[in-house]
Amino acid sequence: MKILKKSAAIVIALIVICTCMFSVSAADVKEPLQAYFSTDGKIIRIFTSQQLNENAELLVANERLGATVKNSDIKIRTIFLIDNSTSMPYNLRDEIKKSIRNYVGKMPKSESVKIAIFDTKINVLADEYSRDKEFIDYELSKVDYNGQDSLVYDALLKAAKNAKTNEDVYYRTILITDGVDSQKGTSFDLLRTEISENGRYHVDVVQAYSGGSADVNLKAIASLGSNTFMTFKSGSNFESLIPGKISLIKAELTNSVTTGELKGVTIKNGDKNISIGSILFPQVEIEDPVSSEEVSEEPESSEEESSSEVIEVSSEAPKKETNGKLVIGFVIGGVLLAAGIGAVLFIFVFKKPNCKVIVEITKDDARDKTDIGKDEWEFPVNSEFRVGRILKPASGDNSSIKENHKAICEKATNDDISSIGRNAFALSYNVEKKELVIKNNAMSAMFSVEKGDSRIDVKTSQQLALNKGDKILLGNYTTIEILDISVAKK
């Protein structure tokens, strides 16, 4: 999403005023929840908390637009945007994290979340939205409340860039802060313009309450769109912010409405109308569909040209070119065949070397002291050596699943897909690059690698080269330090 883009109103305007109150349920906000245009300005999407009839229509000014409706399984993507400054009330810090964990346990199946923190800059702790409780708990462990300033307005604008306007996804931001912006970045006027005129922004504002009165500016932010405001005190929770049922109505626009002007919009929902208010439509030229006459004329005008092309294809010159291609094909095939034979001979004549990795495993969890200490992992180069949980099949058989070459974590069932996953990672040795490679095999989760003073997050299917001295961090408790890497023939 581009902010303040002056050309072609791909970024659209939606002005909705919502009555906000303390601890308001997200299901009580006024309509619409969110509205935005596709990046080319040709499609409008409007999300509502009211269930829509399958034959619902969209009225733009005096024009009736045919629309498609979706009443279930709407994807919801929520960012918890947490003020990481030292001013956050100390007694509420752990309670905020606990409330987010409880929220994740009760949110609908269609919702996934991200954790982001901000002070003078915003730091989205994971690129992907997730429903994994252990993964989200791991992300929350990175919130340390050591920032100095709170650029609330900057953070809100940047968080909203996560919206992908060509997808049927309802995006939300839950802002958690103790007070007003530090006034060093984006102005409130700019934020007000963006949120009140841009329907993509849905911001639920939570003030971490340490006494006194609710912050006027925070309440004003919540009043800019279809948002809610609540105060968070000791014993509070975020259950009131869990979204209810969401519906989507989507329509293709016409040239008569894409004029760059404000137009009234109404959803005609059976015998009831849902008034959306005025929306600033983009100024976009939409091509008219090709008429049947134009389609029928095209083959007639190109018939002779098509015939001449067929004659040319049967001429002598193309035959020579084809024969040349065949010769080249035979040559390439011969080279590949020879290379293949050579590879097979190499496999039979030479032994495949093994990679040996010596590690030191430590665990901070007093409940799990198994498989700790020094260990040697040996495996053929270019093959995967998998490390992860001990799997306990539902049948009661305590033996490990074959895919676990080395199980160092607590027992789990076959259906377990939590943060470490069935196999946390796989090691392989790249002979050409002469480096040990680690790959994340976990499902919808990640781990981290420490290289000196830097820490790198490795997400699902990503890989990273490892060196002696690097540390693999699984969750909050397990650390695997690489003591030595060597390669030798078996």
C-alpha positions as CSV (number, residue, x, y, z in Angstrom):
1,M,0.0,0.0,0.0
2,K,1.4,3.4,-0.9
3,I,0.8,6.3,1.4
4,L,-0.2,9.7,-0.1
5,K,0.0,8.5,-3.6
6,K,-1.2,11.4,-5.7
7,S,-1.7,9.6,-9.0
8,A,-4.7,7.6,-9.8
9,A,-6.5,6.9,-6.6
10,I,-5.5,3.3,-6.2
11,V,-5.4,4.1,-2.5
12,I,-9.1,5.0,-1.8
13,A,-11.0,6.9,0.7
14,L,-13.7,5.8,3.0
15,I,-15.1,8.1,5.7
16,V,-16.9,6.2,8.5
17,I,-17.5,7.7,12.0
18,C,-17.8,5.1,14.7
19,T,-19.1,5.6,18.3
20,C,-16.3,4.3,20.6
21,M,-16.6,3.4,24.2
22,F,-14.5,1.6,26.9
23,S,-14.1,-2.1,26.4
24,V,-16.3,-2.1,23.3
25,S,-16.9,-5.5,21.6
26,A,-15.5,-5.6,18.1
27,A,-18.8,-7.0,17.0
28,D,-20.5,-3.7,18.0
29,V,-18.6,-1.4,15.7
30,K,-20.5,0.4,12.9
31,E,-20.3,-0.6,9.3
32,P,-18.3,-1.2,7.3
33,L,-15.5,-2.9,9.1
34,Q,-13.2,-2.3,6.1
35,A,-13.3,-1.3,2.5
36,Y,-10.6,-1.0,-0.2
37,F,-9.9,-1.1,-3.9
38,S,-7.6,-3.4,-5.7
39,T,-4.3,-2.0,-6.8
40,D,-5.5,-1.4,-10.3
41,G,-8.6,0.4,-9.0
42,K,-11.1,-1.8,-10.8
43,I,-12.5,-3.9,-8.0
44,I,-13.9,-2.8,-4.6
45,R,-14.1,-5.1,-1.5
46,I,-16.2,-4.2,1.5
47,F,-16.2,-6.3,4.7
48,T,-19.1,-6.2,7.1
49,S,-20.1,-7.8,10.3
50,Q,-23.7,-8.3,9.0
51,Q,-24.4,-11.5,7.1
52,L,-25.3,-10.8,3.5
53,N,-27.8,-12.4,1.1
54,E,-26.2,-14.3,-1.8
55,N,-27.9,-12.0,-4.2
56,A,-26.9,-8.8,-2.4
57,E,-26.0,-5.9,-4.7
58,L,-23.9,-2.8,-4.5
59,L,-25.4,0.6,-5.3
60,V,-22.9,3.3,-6.2
61,A,-24.8,6.6,-6.6
62,N,-27.6,5.7,-9.1
63,E,-25.8,2.7,-10.6
64,R,-26.4,-0.9,-9.5
65,L,-23.4,-3.2,-9.6
66,G,-23.5,-6.9,-9.7
67,A,-21.5,-8.4,-6.8
68,T,-20.2,-11.6,-5.4
69,V,-20.8,-12.4,-1.7
70,K,-18.8,-14.5,0.8
71,N,-20.3,-15.2,4.2
72,S,-17.9,-17.7,5.7
73,D,-14.2,-18.6,6.0
74,I,-13.1,-15.0,5.5
75,K,-9.4,-14.9,6.2
76,I,-8.6,-12.5,9.1
77,R,-5.1,-11.2,9.6
78,T,-4.4,-9.3,12.9
79,I,-1.2,-7.5,13.9
80,F,-0.7,-6.9,17.7
81,L,1.3,-3.7,17.6
82,I,2.9,-3.3,21.0
83,D,4.6,-0.2,22.5
84,N,8.0,-1.4,23.5
85,S,9.0,1.7,25.4
86,T,10.1,1.8,29.1
87,S,7.1,3.9,29.9
88,M,4.7,1.0,29.6
89,P,3.3,0.2,33.1
90,Y,5.5,-2.4,34.7
91,N,2.7,-4.3,36.4
92,L,0.8,-4.8,33.1
93,R,3.7,-6.0,30.9
94,D,3.3,-9.7,31.6
95,E,-0.5,-9.4,31.7
96,I,-0.5,-8.0,28.2
97,K,1.5,-11.0,26.9
98,K,-0.8,-13.4,28.8
99,S,-3.9,-11.7,27.3
100,I,-2.5,-12.1,23.8
101,R,-1.8,-15.8,24.4
102,N,-5.4,-16.2,25.7
103,Y,-6.7,-14.3,22.6
104,V,-4.8,-16.7,20.3
105,G,-6.4,-19.7,22.0
106,K,-9.9,-18.3,21.5
107,M,-9.7,-16.6,18.1
108,P,-11.6,-18.1,15.1
109,K,-10.0,-20.7,12.9
110,S,-9.9,-18.2,10.0
111,E,-7.7,-15.8,12.0
112,S,-3.9,-15.6,12.2
113,V,-1.7,-13.0,14.0
114,K,1.6,-11.3,13.9
115,I,3.5,-9.7,16.8
116,A,5.1,-6.3,16.1
117,I,6.9,-3.9,18.5
118,F,7.7,-0.2,18.1
119,D,9.5,2.6,19.8
120,T,11.3,4.9,17.4
121,K,10.8,2.3,14.7
122,I,8.5,-0.6,14.0
123,N,9.9,-4.2,14.2
124,V,7.6,-6.9,12.9
125,L,8.9,-10.0,14.7
126,A,7.8,-12.5,12.1
127,D,7.1,-12.1,8.3
128,E,4.2,-14.6,8.3
129,Y,0.9,-14.6,10.2
130,S,0.6,-17.7,12.5
131,R,-1.9,-19.6,14.7
132,D,0.9,-21.6,16.4
133,K,0.7,-20.9,20.2
134,E,4.3,-21.8,20.9
135,F,5.6,-19.8,18.0
136,I,3.6,-16.7,19.1
137,D,4.8,-17.2,22.7
138,Y,8.4,-17.3,21.3
139,E,7.7,-14.0,19.5
140,L,6.2,-12.5,22.7
141,S,9.4,-13.4,24.5
142,K,11.2,-10.8,22.4
143,V,9.1,-7.9,23.7
144,D,11.4,-6.4,26.4
145,Y,10.0,-2.9,26.9
146,N,13.4,-1.1,26.6
147,G,12.6,1.5,24.0
148,Q,12.9,5.2,24.7
149,D,10.2,6.9,22.6
150,S,6.8,5.9,21.2
151,L,6.2,7.0,17.6
152,V,2.6,5.7,17.6
153,Y,1.5,7.4,14.4
154,D,4.5,6.2,12.4
155,A,4.0,2.7,13.6
156,L,0.3,2.7,12.7
157,L,1.0,3.8,9.1
158,K,3.7,1.3,8.6
159,A,1.7,-1.6,10.1
160,A,-1.1,-0.9,7.6
161,K,1.3,-1.7,4.7
162,N,0.8,-5.4,5.5
163,A,-2.6,-5.2,3.7
164,K,-2.6,-6.9,0.3
165,T,-5.5,-5.3,-1.5
166,N,-5.9,-7.9,-4.2
167,E,-6.8,-10.6,-1.8
168,D,-10.1,-11.4,0.0
169,V,-8.5,-10.8,3.4
170,Y,-9.8,-8.7,6.4
171,Y,-6.8,-6.9,7.9
172,R,-6.8,-5.5,11.5
173,T,-4.3,-3.8,13.8
174,I,-4.6,-3.9,17.6
175,L,-2.5,-1.0,19.0
176,I,-1.3,-1.5,22.6
177,T,0.3,1.6,24.1
178,D,0.3,3.6,27.3
179,G,-0.1,7.1,25.9
180,V,0.2,9.7,23.3
181,D,2.7,9.9,20.4
182,S,6.1,11.4,21.2
183,Q,5.5,13.9,18.3
184,K,8.8,13.3,16.5
185,G,7.5,11.6,13.4
186,T,4.2,11.5,11.5
187,S,1.8,14.2,12.6
188,F,-1.7,13.4,14.0
189,D,-3.2,15.4,11.1
190,L,-1.5,13.1,8.6
191,L,-2.6,10.0,10.4
192,R,-6.2,11.4,10.6
193,T,-6.2,12.0,6.9
194,E,-4.9,8.5,6.1
195,I,-7.2,6.6,8.4
196,S,-10.3,8.6,7.9
197,E,-9.9,8.6,4.1
198,N,-8.4,5.2,3.7
199,G,-10.8,2.3,4.3
200,R,-8.0,-0.3,4.7
201,Y,-7.1,0.9,8.2
202,H,-8.9,-0.9,11.0
203,V,-7.2,0.0,14.2
204,D,-8.5,-1.2,17.6
205,V,-6.8,1.0,20.3
206,V,-5.8,-0.4,23.7
207,Q,-4.5,2.0,26.4
208,A,-2.4,0.3,29.0
209,Y,-3.9,2.1,32.0
210,S,-1.7,3.2,34.8
211,G,-4.1,5.6,36.4
212,G,-5.5,9.0,35.5
213,S,-7.8,9.4,32.6
214,A,-8.0,7.9,29.1
215,D,-5.7,9.7,26.6
216,V,-7.7,12.0,24.3
217,N,-5.5,11.4,21.3
218,L,-5.8,7.7,21.6
219,K,-9.6,7.9,21.7
220,A,-9.4,10.2,18.7
221,I,-7.5,7.6,16.7
222,A,-10.1,5.0,17.5
223,S,-12.8,7.4,16.4
224,L,-11.3,7.9,12.9
225,G,-12.7,4.7,11.4
226,S,-14.7,1.6,12.2
227,N,-12.5,1.0,15.3
228,T,-12.9,0.5,19.0
229,F,-11.1,1.9,22.1
230,M,-10.5,0.1,25.4
231,T,-8.4,0.6,28.5
232,F,-6.3,-2.3,29.8
233,K,-6.0,-2.6,33.6
234,S,-4.9,-5.4,35.8
235,G,-7.2,-8.4,35.2
236,S,-8.3,-7.1,31.7
237,N,-8.3,-9.3,28.6
238,F,-8.7,-8.9,24.9
239,E,-11.6,-11.2,24.4
240,S,-13.9,-8.3,23.5
241,L,-11.6,-7.7,20.5
242,I,-12.1,-11.1,19.0
243,P,-13.9,-10.6,15.7
244,G,-17.3,-12.1,15.1
245,K,-18.6,-13.3,11.8
246,I,-17.3,-11.4,8.8
247,S,-18.9,-11.1,5.3
248,L,-17.4,-9.8,2.1
249,I,-19.1,-8.2,-0.9
250,K,-16.9,-7.7,-4.0
251,A,-17.8,-5.9,-7.2
252,E,-16.1,-5.0,-10.5
253,L,-16.3,-1.3,-11.2
254,T,-17.3,0.5,-14.4
255,N,-16.1,3.7,-16.1
256,S,-19.2,5.5,-14.8
257,V,-18.0,5.2,-11.2
258,T,-14.2,5.3,-11.5
259,T,-14.2,9.1,-12.0
260,G,-12.1,10.2,-9.0
261,E,-15.2,11.6,-7.2
262,L,-16.9,11.0,-3.9
263,K,-20.0,8.7,-4.4
264,G,-22.5,7.3,-2.0
265,V,-22.4,3.6,-1.5
266,T,-25.1,1.3,-0.2
267,I,-25.3,-2.5,0.1
268,K,-28.8,-3.7,-0.9
269,N,-29.2,-6.7,1.3
270,G,-32.6,-8.2,0.5
271,D,-35.3,-5.9,1.8
272,K,-32.7,-4.1,4.0
273,N,-30.1,-1.6,3.0
274,I,-26.7,-1.1,4.7
275,S,-25.5,2.5,4.2
276,I,-21.7,2.7,3.7
277,G,-21.4,6.5,3.3
278,S,-19.4,8.3,0.7
279,I,-16.3,6.8,-0.8
280,L,-13.7,8.5,-3.0
281,F,-13.5,6.3,-6.1
282,P,-10.2,6.1,-8.1
283,Q,-9.9,7.7,-11.4
284,V,-9.3,4.7,-13.6
285,E,-10.0,3.9,-17.3
286,I,-11.6,0.5,-17.5
287,E,-11.6,-1.1,-20.9
288,D,-15.0,-2.0,-22.3
289,P,-15.6,-5.6,-23.1
290,V,-15.0,-6.6,-26.8
291,S,-18.2,-6.7,-28.8
292,S,-19.3,-9.8,-30.7
293,E,-19.0,-7.8,-34.0
294,E,-15.3,-7.0,-33.3
295,V,-14.6,-10.6,-32.5
296,S,-16.2,-11.8,-35.8
297,E,-14.3,-9.3,-38.0
298,E,-10.8,-10.3,-36.7
299,P,-10.5,-13.8,-38.4
300,E,-11.7,-12.3,-41.8
301,S,-9.0,-9.6,-41.8
302,S,-6.2,-12.0,-40.9
303,E,-7.2,-15.0,-43.1
304,E,-4.8,-14.3,-45.9
305,E,-1.9,-13.6,-43.6
306,S,-2.5,-16.9,-41.8
307,S,-2.4,-18.8,-45.1
308,S,0.9,-17.2,-46.1
309,E,2.4,-18.2,-42.8
310,V,1.4,-21.8,-43.4
311,I,3.1,-21.9,-46.8
312,E,6.3,-20.4,-45.4
313,V,6.5,-23.0,-42.7
314,S,6.7,-25.7,-45.4
315,S,9.6,-24.0,-47.3
316,E,13.1,-25.3,-47.5
317,A,14.9,-22.9,-45.1
318,P,12.9,-23.9,-42.1
319,K,13.7,-27.6,-42.8
320,K,17.4,-26.9,-42.6
321,E,16.9,-25.0,-39.4
322,T,14.9,-27.9,-38.0
323,N,17.6,-30.4,-39.0
324,G,20.2,-28.2,-37.3
325,K,18.2,-28.3,-34.1
326,L,18.0,-32.0,-34.3
327,V,21.8,-32.3,-34.6
328,I,22.3,-30.0,-31.7
329,G,19.8,-32.1,-29.7
330,F,21.7,-35.3,-30.4
331,V,25.0,-33.7,-29.3
332,I,23.5,-32.3,-26.1
333,G,21.8,-35.7,-25.4
334,G,25.1,-37.5,-25.9
335,V,26.9,-35.2,-23.6
336,L,24.3,-35.6,-20.9
337,L,24.3,-39.4,-21.3
338,A,28.1,-39.5,-20.9
339,A,27.8,-37.3,-17.8
340,G,25.2,-39.6,-16.4
341,I,27.4,-42.7,-17.0
342,G,30.3,-40.9,-15.4
343,A,28.2,-40.0,-12.4
344,V,27.1,-43.7,-11.9
345,L,30.7,-44.9,-12.3
346,F,31.8,-42.3,-9.7
347,I,29.2,-43.6,-7.2
348,F,30.4,-47.2,-7.6
349,V,34.1,-46.5,-7.7
350,F,34.4,-43.9,-5.0
351,K,32.9,-44.0,-1.5
352,K,30.7,-41.2,-0.5
353,P,32.3,-39.1,2.3
354,N,30.5,-38.4,5.6
355,C,30.1,-35.2,7.5
356,K,30.6,-35.3,11.2
357,V,29.2,-32.5,13.4
358,I,30.1,-32.3,17.0
359,V,27.5,-30.4,19.1
360,E,26.9,-29.3,22.7
361,I,23.2,-29.4,23.7
362,T,22.0,-27.4,26.7
363,K,18.4,-26.9,28.0
364,D,17.0,-24.2,30.3
365,D,13.9,-26.2,31.1
366,A,14.4,-28.1,34.4
367,R,11.6,-30.5,33.3
368,D,13.6,-31.7,30.3
369,K,17.2,-32.7,30.9
370,T,17.3,-35.6,28.4
371,D,19.7,-35.6,25.5
372,I,21.9,-32.8,26.8
373,G,25.7,-32.6,26.7
374,K,28.1,-33.3,23.9
375,D,27.0,-35.4,20.9
376,E,28.3,-36.4,17.5
377,W,26.1,-36.4,14.4
378,E,27.5,-38.2,11.4
379,F,25.7,-38.5,8.0
380,P,26.5,-38.8,4.2
381,V,27.2,-35.5,2.5
382,N,24.3,-34.0,0.5
383,S,21.8,-36.1,2.4
384,E,19.5,-34.8,5.2
385,F,20.2,-35.5,8.8
386,R,17.0,-34.6,10.7
387,V,16.8,-33.4,14.2
388,G,13.6,-32.8,16.2
389,R,11.1,-34.3,18.6
390,I,10.8,-37.8,19.8
391,L,7.5,-38.9,18.2
392,K,5.1,-41.2,20.0
393,P,2.6,-42.7,17.6
394,A,-1.0,-42.8,18.7
395,S,-0.8,-46.6,18.8
396,G,1.2,-46.4,21.9
397,D,4.5,-47.6,20.3
398,N,7.3,-45.5,21.9
399,S,9.7,-46.0,19.0
400,S,10.8,-42.9,17.1
401,I,9.4,-42.2,13.6
402,K,12.0,-43.0,10.9
403,E,12.3,-39.4,9.8
404,N,13.9,-38.6,13.2
405,H,17.5,-39.3,12.7
406,K,18.1,-37.6,16.0
407,A,15.4,-36.7,18.5
408,I,16.4,-34.3,21.2
409,C,13.1,-32.8,22.3
410,E,10.2,-33.9,24.4
411,K,7.8,-36.6,23.2
412,A,4.9,-35.6,20.9
413,T,2.2,-37.4,19.0
414,N,2.0,-37.9,15.2
415,D,-0.4,-35.0,15.0
416,D,1.9,-32.6,16.8
417,I,2.7,-29.6,14.6
418,S,3.7,-27.1,17.3
419,S,6.7,-24.7,17.2
420,I,9.5,-27.2,16.9
421,G,7.4,-29.6,14.9
422,R,7.9,-33.2,13.9
423,N,11.4,-32.4,12.7
424,A,12.8,-29.1,13.8
425,F,15.5,-28.9,11.2
426,A,17.7,-30.9,8.7
427,L,21.4,-30.7,8.3
428,S,23.3,-31.4,5.0
429,Y,26.8,-30.7,3.7
430,N,27.2,-28.9,0.4
431,V,30.4,-30.4,-1.2
432,E,30.7,-27.7,-3.8
433,K,30.5,-24.8,-1.4
434,K,32.2,-26.7,1.4
435,E,29.6,-25.6,4.0
436,L,27.2,-27.1,6.5
437,V,23.6,-26.1,5.7
438,I,20.7,-26.1,8.1
439,K,17.1,-26.1,6.8
440,N,13.8,-25.5,8.7
441,N,11.5,-28.5,8.3
442,A,9.1,-27.5,11.0
443,M,5.5,-26.7,10.1
444,S,4.4,-23.1,10.3
445,A,7.2,-22.3,12.8
446,M,10.8,-21.0,13.0
447,F,14.0,-21.2,15.1
448,S,16.9,-18.9,15.4
449,V,20.7,-19.1,14.8
450,E,23.2,-17.0,16.7
451,K,26.3,-16.0,14.8
452,G,28.5,-14.0,17.1
453,D,26.4,-11.0,18.3
454,S,23.8,-11.4,15.5
455,R,20.6,-13.5,15.7
456,I,19.0,-14.8,12.5
457,D,15.4,-16.2,12.4
458,V,15.1,-19.2,10.1
459,K,11.5,-19.7,8.9
460,T,9.7,-22.7,7.4
461,S,11.6,-24.1,4.3
462,Q,14.4,-21.5,4.7
463,Q,18.0,-22.5,5.0
464,L,21.3,-21.0,6.3
465,A,25.0,-21.9,6.2
466,L,26.5,-22.9,9.6
467,N,30.0,-22.4,10.9
468,K,31.9,-23.6,13.9
469,G,30.8,-21.7,17.0
470,D,27.2,-20.9,15.7
471,K,24.3,-21.7,18.0
472,I,20.9,-23.2,17.0
473,L,18.1,-21.9,19.3
474,L,14.9,-24.0,19.5
475,G,12.1,-22.3,21.3
476,N,13.0,-20.6,24.5
477,Y,14.9,-23.5,26.1
478,T,17.1,-25.6,23.8
479,T,20.5,-24.4,22.6
480,I,22.7,-26.4,20.2
481,E,26.3,-25.1,19.8
482,I,28.3,-26.3,16.8
483,L,31.7,-27.3,18.3
484,D,33.3,-28.8,15.1
485,I,32.5,-29.7,11.5
486,S,34.6,-32.2,9.6
487,V,34.3,-34.3,6.3
488,A,36.0,-37.6,5.7
489,K,35.5,-40.8,3.7
490,K,33.6,-43.4,5.6
